[in-house]
């Protein structure tokens, strides 16, 4: 069995409704409408906090992304 079939690349967007879910970067991009560079700029500015699971594994807590979206919507 190949690695690709065991670990699907796409993450369902409904995972964003689970507050403690750890979202992949492409999912955060789809939710926010931002590109990878813009998201990394938000991290650098301290507006989004990533969860580092390893040297090459970064996720974002769904609750943090939703809170950021709410803050932007009310601004």
C-alpha positions in Angstrom: 0.0 0.0 0.0 1.4 3.4 -1.0 1.8 6.2 1.5 -0.5 8.4 -0.6 -3.4 6.1 -0.1 -2.9 5.8 3.6 -2.5 9.5 4.3 -4.8 11.6 2.2 -3.5 15.1 1.3 -6.8 16.9 1.5 -8.3 17.8 4.9 -12.0 18.2 5.0 -13.1 21.8 5.7 -15.6 20.7 8.3 -12.6 20.0 10.6 -12.5 23.7 11.1 -15.7 23.4 13.2 -13.9 21.3 15.8 -12.2 23.9 18.0 -9.2 21.7 19.0 -8.7 20.3 15.5 -5.2 20.8 14.1 -5.5 22.2 10.6 -3.0 21.9 7.8 -1.8 25.0 6.0 -3.9 24.4 2.8 -7.0 24.1 5.0 -6.2 27.5 6.7 -5.6 28.9 3.2 -9.0 27.7 2.1 -10.7 29.1 5.2 -9.0 32.5 5.2 -8.6 33.1 1.4 -5.0 33.9 2.1 -1.9 32.6 0.5 1.0 30.8 2.2 3.2 33.9 2.3 0.4 36.0 3.9 -0.2 33.3 6.6 3.5 33.2 7.4 3.5 37.0 7.7 0.6 36.7 10.2 2.7 34.2 12.2 5.7 36.5 12.2 3.4 39.4 13.3 2.1 37.2 16.2 -1.5 37.2 14.8 -1.6 33.5 14.2 0.1 31.0 16.4 1.2 27.7 14.8 1.5 24.4 16.6 4.9 22.8 15.8 4.6 19.0 15.8 8.0 18.4 14.4 10.8 19.9 12.3 8.6 19.8 9.2 5.1 19.5 10.6 3.2 22.7 11.4 -0.6 22.8 12.2 -3.0 25.5 13.3 -5.6 25.1 16.0 -9.0 25.6 14.4 -10.2 27.7 17.3 -7.3 30.2 16.8 -8.1 30.5 13.1 -11.8 31.0 13.8 -11.0 33.6 16.4 -8.7 35.5 14.0 -11.5 35.4 11.3 -14.0 36.8 13.8 -11.6 39.6 14.9 -11.1 40.5 11.2 -14.9 40.4 10.5 -15.7 42.7 13.5 -12.9 45.2 12.7 
